Amino acid sequence: MAMTKADIIESVFERAGLSKKDAAEVVELIFDTLKMTLEHGEKIKVSGFGNFVVSQKRSRPGRNPQTGQPLEITARRVVKFRASQVLKGALNKS
């Protein structure tokens, strides 16, 4: 099961003692800030969590898996996440 934005809002509501409306606003503001930063091509570093970086992918040949028809996959920007050593350590605790 995946954690949703509603789950994050609920967690902030319970842990920070904010109203649900305030918790929702805080979560929305954080996501909007992250999105705007990445749209401008800037790197995001969250200490103890990891880094988000925008990367450019070139166009390349591909094919439609249903028809086998060749097609061109267009160039695009993608977001890459790299976990910090702290997060990796927490994930791999025995």
MARPARO-8685 format. One record per atom (N, C-alpha, C): chain; atom name; x, y, z. Coordinates in steps of 0.2 Angstrom, whole numbers, plus 2048, in hexadecimal, padded with zeros to 3 digits. Atoms other than C-alpha are relative to their C-alpha. Example, Ala and Ser with C-alpha at 12.3 -4.5 7.8 and 13.67 -1.06 7.14 Angstrom:
# MARPARO-8685
ATOM   c    a    px    py    pz
ATOM   A    N   804   7FA   800
ATOM   A   CA   83E   7EA   827
ATOM   A    C   804   806   800
ATOM   A    N   7FC   7FA   7FF
ATOM   A   CA   844   7FB   824
ATOM   A    C   7FC   805   803
# end
This chain:
# MARPARO-8685
ATOM   c    a    px    py    pz
ATOM   A    N   804   7FA   800
ATOM   A   CA   800   800   800
ATOM   A    C   804   806   800
ATOM   A    N   7FC   7FA   801
ATOM   A   CA   807   811   7FB
ATOM   A    C   7FD   806   805
ATOM   A    N   802   7FA   7FC
ATOM   A   CA   806   821   806
ATOM   A    C   7FE   805   7FB
ATOM   A    N   803   7FB   804
ATOM   A   CA   7FB   82E   7FE
ATOM   A    C   801   807   803
ATOM   A    N   800   7F9   7FD
ATOM   A   CA   7FB   841   800
ATOM   A    C   7FB   801   806
ATOM   A    N   804   800   7FB
ATOM   A   CA   7EC   83F   80B
ATOM   A    C   803   7FD   807
ATOM   A    N   7FD   803   7FB
ATOM   A   CA   7F6   833   816
ATOM   A    C   805   805   803
ATOM   A    N   7FB   7FB   7FD
ATOM   A   CA   804   840   818
ATOM   A    C   7FD   805   804
ATOM   A    N   804   7FB   7FD
ATOM   A   CA   7F7   84D   81C
ATOM   A    C   7FE   7FE   807
ATOM   A    N   802   803   7F9
ATOM   A   CA   7F0   842   82A
ATOM   A    C   806   7FF   805
ATOM   A    N   7FA   801   7FB
ATOM   A   CA   801   83E   831
ATOM   A    C   803   807   803
ATOM   A    N   7FE   7F9   7FD
ATOM   A   CA   806   851   832
ATOM   A    C   7FB   802   805
ATOM   A    N   805   7FE   7FB
ATOM   A   CA   7F5   854   83A
ATOM   A    C   801   7FD   807
ATOM   A    N   7FF   803   7FA
ATOM   A   CA   7F8   847   847
ATOM   A    C   806   802   804
ATOM   A    N   7FA   7FF   7FC
ATOM   A   CA   80A   84A   84B
ATOM   A    C   802   808   801
ATOM   A    N   7FE   7F9   7FF
ATOM   A   CA   80B   85D   849
ATOM   A    C   7FB   804   804
ATOM   A    N   805   7FC   7FD
ATOM   A   CA   7FB   862   852
ATOM   A    C   7FD   805   7FD
ATOM   A    N   803   7FB   804
ATOM   A   CA   7F5   86C   844
ATOM   A    C   7F9   7FE   7FE
ATOM   A    N   807   802   802
ATOM   A   CA   7E3   86D   83E
ATOM   A    C   801   7FC   7F9
ATOM   A    N   800   803   806
ATOM   A   CA   7DF   862   82F
ATOM   A    C   801   805   7FA
ATOM   A    N   7FF   7FB   805
ATOM   A   CA   7DE   871   824
ATOM   A    C   807   803   800
ATOM   A    N   7F9   7FE   800
ATOM   A   CA   7EE   878   82A
ATOM   A    C   805   7FB   7FD
ATOM   A    N   7FB   805   803
ATOM   A   CA   7F7   868   827
ATOM   A    C   800   7FF   7F9
ATOM   A    N   801   801   807
ATOM   A   CA   7F0   866   816
ATOM   A    C   803   806   7FC
ATOM   A    N   7FD   7FA   803
ATOM   A   CA   7F6   878   812
ATOM   A    C   808   7FF   800
ATOM   A    N   7F9   801   800
ATOM   A   CA   807   874   818
ATOM   A    C   803   7FB   7FB
ATOM   A    N   7FE   805   805
ATOM   A   CA   809   864   80E
ATOM   A    C   7FF   803   7F9
ATOM   A    N   801   7FD   807
ATOM   A   CA   802   86D   7FE
ATOM   A    C   806   805   7FF
ATOM   A    N   7FB   7FB   801
ATOM   A   CA   80E   87B   801
ATOM   A    C   807   7FD   7FF
ATOM   A    N   7FA   804   800
ATOM   A   CA   81D   86F   803
ATOM   A    C   800   7FD   7F9
ATOM   A    N   800   804   807
ATOM   A   CA   818   865   7F3
ATOM   A    C   800   806   7FA
ATOM   A    N   800   7FB   805
ATOM   A   CA   815   875   7E9
ATOM   A    C   807   803   7FF
ATOM   A    N   7FA   7FD   800
ATOM   A   CA   826   87C   7EE
ATOM   A    C   805   7FB   7FD
ATOM   A    N   7FB   805   803
ATOM   A   CA   82F   86C   7E9
ATOM   A    C   7FF   800   7F9
ATOM   A    N   801   801   807
ATOM   A   CA   826   86B   7D9
ATOM   A    C   802   807   7FC
ATOM   A    N   7FD   7FA   804
ATOM   A   CA   82A   87E   7D4
ATOM   A    C   808   7FF   800
ATOM   A    N   7F9   800   800
ATOM   A   CA   83C   87B   7D9
ATOM   A    C   803   7FB   7FB
ATOM   A    N   7FF   805   805
ATOM   A   CA   83D   86B   7CE
ATOM   A    C   7FF   803   7F9
ATOM   A    N   802   7FD   806
ATOM   A   CA   834   874   7C0
ATOM   A    C   806   805   7FD
ATOM   A    N   7FB   7FC   802
ATOM   A   CA   842   881   7C0
ATOM   A    C   807   7FD   7FF
ATOM   A    N   7FA   804   801
ATOM   A   CA   84F   873   7BE
ATOM   A    C   805   800   806
ATOM   A    N   7FC   800   7FA
ATOM   A   CA   856   876   7D0
ATOM   A    C   800   7F9   803
ATOM   A    N   800   806   7FC
ATOM   A   CA   85C   868   7DB
ATOM   A    C   7FD   801   807
ATOM   A    N   802   800   7F9
ATOM   A   CA   854   864   7EC
ATOM   A    C   804   7FC   804
ATOM   A    N   7FC   804   7FB
ATOM   A   CA   85E   85E   7FA
ATOM   A    C   7FD   800   807
ATOM   A    N   803   801   7F9
ATOM   A   CA   855   858   80A
ATOM   A    C   805   7FC   804
ATOM   A    N   7FC   803   7FB
ATOM   A   CA   861   854   818
ATOM   A    C   7FD   7FA   803
ATOM   A    N   802   807   7FD
ATOM   A   CA   860   842   81E
ATOM   A    C   7FA   7FD   7FC
ATOM   A    N   805   803   804
ATOM   A   CA   854   83E   810
ATOM   A    C   802   7FE   7F9
ATOM   A    N   7FD   801   807
ATOM   A   CA   85B   840   7FF
ATOM   A    C   800   806   7FB
ATOM   A    N   800   7FB   805
ATOM   A   CA   85D   84A   7EF
ATOM   A    C   7FB   7FF   7FA
ATOM   A    N   804   800   806
ATOM   A   CA   851   84E   7E1
ATOM   A    C   803   804   7FB
ATOM   A    N   7FC   7FD   806
ATOM   A   CA   859   852   7D0
ATOM   A    C   7FC   800   7FA
ATOM   A    N   803   800   807
ATOM   A   CA   851   857   7BF
ATOM   A    C   806   7FE   7FB
ATOM   A    N   7FB   803   805
ATOM   A   CA   85A   84D   7B1
ATOM   A    C   7FC   801   7F9
ATOM   A    N   802   800   807
ATOM   A   CA   858   84F   79E
ATOM   A    C   801   7F9   7FD
ATOM   A    N   7FF   807   804
ATOM   A   CA   855   83F   794
ATOM   A    C   7FF   802   7F9
ATOM   A    N   800   7FF   808
ATOM   A   CA   858   83F   781
ATOM   A    C   7FB   7FC   7FD
ATOM   A    N   805   804   804
ATOM   A   CA   84C   839   774
ATOM   A    C   803   7FA   7FE
ATOM   A    N   7FD   807   802
ATOM   A   CA   84E   827   76F
ATOM   A    C   7FB   7FC   7FC
ATOM   A    N   805   804   804
ATOM   A   CA   846   81A   764
ATOM   A    C   7FD   7FB   805
ATOM   A    N   803   805   7FC
ATOM   A   CA   83A   80F   76C
ATOM   A    C   7FB   7FC   7FC
ATOM   A    N   805   803   804
ATOM   A   CA   82B   804   767
ATOM   A    C   7FA   7FF   804
ATOM   A    N   806   801   7FC
ATOM   A   CA   819   802   76C
ATOM   A    C   800   7F8   801
ATOM   A    N   800   807   7FE
ATOM   A   CA   818   7F1   776
ATOM   A    C   7FA   7FC   7FD
ATOM   A    N   806   804   802
ATOM   A   CA   806   7ED   770
ATOM   A    C   801   7FF   7F8
ATOM   A    N   800   801   807
ATOM   A   CA   809   7F0   75D
ATOM   A    C   807   7FE   7FD
ATOM   A    N   7F9   800   803
ATOM   A   CA   81C   7EF   75B
ATOM   A    C   802   805   7FC
ATOM   A    N   7FF   7FA   805
ATOM   A   CA   81B   7FF   751
ATOM   A    C   806   804   803
ATOM   A    N   7FA   7FC   7FD
ATOM   A   CA   82C   809   753
ATOM   A    C   7FD   807   801
ATOM   A    N   802   7F9   7FF
ATOM   A   CA   82A   81B   75A
ATOM   A    C   806   803   804
ATOM   A    N   7FB   7FC   7FD
ATOM   A   CA   834   829   761
ATOM   A    C   7FE   802   807
ATOM   A    N   801   7FE   7F9
ATOM   A   CA   835   82B   774
ATOM   A    C   803   807   801
ATOM   A    N   7FE   7F9   800
ATOM   A   CA   836   83E   776
ATOM   A    C   805   802   806
ATOM   A    N   7FC   7FE   7FB
ATOM   A   CA   843   847   780
ATOM   A    C   7FC   803   806
ATOM   A    N   804   7FD   7FA
ATOM   A   CA   83D   84C   792
ATOM   A    C   804   801   806
ATOM   A    N   7FD   7FF   7FA
ATOM   A   CA   842   851   7A3
ATOM   A    C   7FD   7FB   805
ATOM   A    N   802   804   7FB
ATOM   A   CA   841   845   7B1
ATOM   A    C   802   801   807
ATOM   A    N   7FD   7FE   7FA
ATOM   A   CA   843   846   7C4
ATOM   A    C   803   7F9   803
ATOM   A    N   7FD   806   7FD
ATOM   A   CA   84F   83A   7CC
ATOM   A    C   801   802   808
ATOM   A    N   7FF   7FF   7F9
ATOM   A   CA   850   837   7DF
ATOM   A    C   806   7FB   802
ATOM   A    N   7FA   804   7FD
ATOM   A   CA   860   831   7E8
ATOM   A    C   800   801   808
ATOM   A    N   801   800   7F9
ATOM   A   CA   85E   82C   7FA
ATOM   A    C   806   801   804
ATOM   A    N   7FA   7FF   7FD
ATOM   A   CA   86A   832   807
ATOM   A    C   802   7FA   804
ATOM   A    N   7FD   805   7FD
ATOM   A   CA   875   827   811
ATOM   A    C   7FC   7FF   807
ATOM   A    N   804   801   7FA
ATOM   A   CA   86A   82A   821
ATOM   A    C   7FA   7FC   7FE
ATOM   A    N   806   804   802
ATOM   A   CA   85A   824   818
ATOM   A    C   802   7F9   7FE
ATOM   A    N   7FE   807   802
ATOM   A   CA   863   815   810
ATOM   A    C   802   7FC   807
ATOM   A    N   7FE   803   7F9
ATOM   A   CA   86A   811   822
ATOM   A    C   7F9   7FE   803
ATOM   A    N   806   801   7FC
ATOM   A   CA   858   812   829
ATOM   A    C   7FC   7FA   7FC
ATOM   A    N   803   805   804
ATOM   A   CA   851   807   81B
ATOM   A    C   803   7F9   801
ATOM   A    N   7FD   806   800
ATOM   A   CA   85E   7FA   81D
ATOM   A    C   802   7FD   807
ATOM   A    N   7FF   802   7F9
ATOM   A   CA   85E   7F8   830
ATOM   A    C   7FE   7F9   801
ATOM   A    N   802   807   7FF
ATOM   A   CA   85E   7E6   836
ATOM   A    C   7FC   7FF   806
# end
